[in-house]
Amino acid sequence: MNADIYLVESFLDMMVAERAATPNTIDSYRRDLLAFLQFCHKEQTSIIAIEADKLRRYFTKQSKQKMASSTSSRHLSALRQFYHFLLSENHIQVDPTIAVEHQRKQRPLPHALSEDDINLLLSTAHSDESIAGLRFSTLLEILYATGLRVTELLSLTHSMIRIGADGQIVPFLVVEGKGRKERLVPLHDKAIVMLKKYLSLRDATPTNPYLFPIDPNRGAKPTKQKKQSKGHMTRQRFGQLLKDLALRANVDPDRVSPHVIRHSFASHLLHHGADLRTIQTLLGHSSITTTQIYTHIVDQQLRDYVLSCHPLAN
């Protein structure tokens, strides 16, 4: 058991050192591999000695537990990379994952809010003029203006905002995405106005490097000296704030999440004539195939429009 754990940790160390894997990726891989290690232990075998039929049984068990196909695919991907590592390090002679068929991931259509719903959420958020309210409305404006992943949004730092020679904010954010790849994301004027207003309430030299710290009153101009937290707002907290906002705006909170607003950004751009390659770049997708799913949203919207408005459809 200890030998297996050592191999898992060696693999994860390699992922960090050689592939620049993010902490979230490492956490996911560690969970998947330790769950598999427990299975091996129950089967009275080791990670190195496990046979292909037992490996197939592991994934059959997952299927019977009604595990989502996306989760099962992630498990298989983690195991394949792990066993490829073991093979390259001469710990094994044969990769047992070769005998396991890839379960094709069924990609559901992303849900998108209407432009009216988005505008309602934004106007409701702007009604709160407290420091916490301004921080949240700025987050929301930037999210809908850029379509950033929630982790990209919340981990924005002051260094990602560039100031031009004229002292004005350059209308681009420098974002670090998946695989630590940087990309430029444009900001429209309204988002810049909100960002400037928010920054005006923060220290000129805040000790917290993040734009959106855990405590909105920390990093803002304090009346007393306080020890500042170094962290940023969590995904869970931002998600809950969105749900609360949806309730205040009379929008179904079950339909509102950071991911849904990212989808809405992409669908609305496509609806207004943006091409897929542009949207792919803005979203930070490595493959155009991932972006093409948004065409199905627009197709469905057009179909719904025809069915509701055409005189012969009723």
C-alpha positions, 0 to 999 in steps of 0.5 A, spaced: 500 500 500 505 504 501 509 503 495 502 504 491 502 511 494 509 513 493 508 511 486 501 516 486 505 521 489 511 521 484 506 521 478 503 527 481 510 531 482 511 529 475 505 533 473 507 539 477 514 539 475 514 537 467 506 539 465 505 545 470 499 542 472 494 546 476 492 545 484 485 543 482 488 538 477 492 535 482 487 534 487 482 531 482 488 526 480 489 525 487 482 523 489 481 519 482 488 515 483 487 514 491 480 511 489 483 506 485 488 504 490 482 503 495 479 498 489 486 495 488 487 493 496 480 490 496 481 486 490 488 484 494 492 486 488 497 492 487 497 498 482 503 495 478 500 488 478 493 489 477 490 485 471 486 488 465 480 484 467 480 487 474 481 494 471 475 493 466 471 491 473 473 497 476 469 501 471 463 497 470 462 498 477 462 505 476 457 505 471 453 501 475 453 506 481 450 511 475 457 515 475 456 521 470 460 519 464 464 525 464 467 523 471 468 516 469 472 519 463 476 523 467 478 517 472 480 513 465 484 519 463 487 520 470 489 512 470 491 512 463 496 518 464 498 514 470 500 508 467 503 511 461 508 514 467 509 507 470 511 505 463 516 510 462 519 509 468 520 502 467 515 500 473 511 496 469 512 492 462 504 492 459 499 498 460 493 495 463 489 501 461 489 499 453 484 494 454 479 499 457 474 502 452 474 509 452 467 511 454 464 517 450 462 523 453 455 525 452 456 533 452 450 536 454 447 543 451 450 548 456 444 552 458 444 560 457 440 566 460 436 571 455 439 577 454 433 580 458 435 576 464 442 578 464 440 585 464 436 584 470 441 581 474 446 586 472 441 592 474 439 589 481 446 588 482 448 595 481 443 597 486 447 595 492 452 601 493 456 598 499 463 596 498 461 588 498 456 590 493 460 594 488 465 588 489 460 583 487 457 587 481 464 588 478 465 581 478 459 580 475 460 585 469 467 582 468 464 575 468 459 577 462 464 582 459 469 576 458 466 569 459 472 567 463 472 561 467 470 562 474 477 560 477 480 565 472 475 570 474 476 570 482 484 569 481 485 575 477 490 579 480 492 587 480 498 585 475 493 582 470 490 590 469 495 594 465 495 602 465 497 605 459 501 611 458 495 616 459 494 613 466 488 609 464 486 602 464 488 598 458 482 595 455 485 588 456 486 583 461 492 578 461 488 572 464 492 565 466 487 559 463 488 552 463 495 549 463 497 556 465 497 559 458 496 566 458 491 570 453 489 577 452 481 578 454 478 585 451 474 589 456 468 593 454 467 600 456 462 599 461 466 593 465 472 598 465 468 604 468 465 599 474 473 596 475 475 603 475 470 605 480 471 599 484 479 600 484 478 607 487 475 604 493 481 600 494 488 601 497 493 604 492 498 599 494 494 593 497 497 587 501 492 582 498 495 581 490 488 579 488 483 584 485 477 580 489 479 578 496 475 574 501 473 580 505 471 586 501 472 590 507 480 588 506 483 591 501 479 597 501 481 604 504 481 602 511 479 606 517 483 602 522 489 598 521 487 591 519 491 585 518 489 583 511 487 576 508 491 573 502 486 569 499 481 571 494 473 570 494 471 562 493 467 559 488 462 557 493 461 564 495 461 567 489 456 562 486 451 563 493 452 570 491 449 569 484 443 565 487 441 570 492 442 575 486 437 571 482 432 571 488 432 578 488 431 579 481 426 574 480 430 570 476 430 562 477 436 561 481 437 554 479 438 557 472 444 561 474 451 560 476 458 562 474 458 557 468 451 559 465 453 566 465 460 564 461 455 560 456 450 566 456 456 570 454 458 565 448 451 564 446 449 572 445 456 573 441 454 568 437 447 570 436 450 577 434 454 575 429 461 573 432 464 567 429 466 561 432 474 562 432 473 568 435 469 565 441 474 560 441 479 565 443 475 569 448 473 562 452 480 559 452 478 553 448 484 549 445 479 546 440 474 549 436 470 542 437 468 545 444 466 551 442 461 548 436 456 546 441 454 553 442 451 553 435 446 548 437 444 553 442 442 558 437 439 553 432 434 551 438 433 558 439 431 559 432 427 553 432 423 555 438 422 562 435 419 559 429 414 554 433 412 560 437 411 565 432 409 561 425 402 561 424 402 554 422 406 551 428 400 552 432 
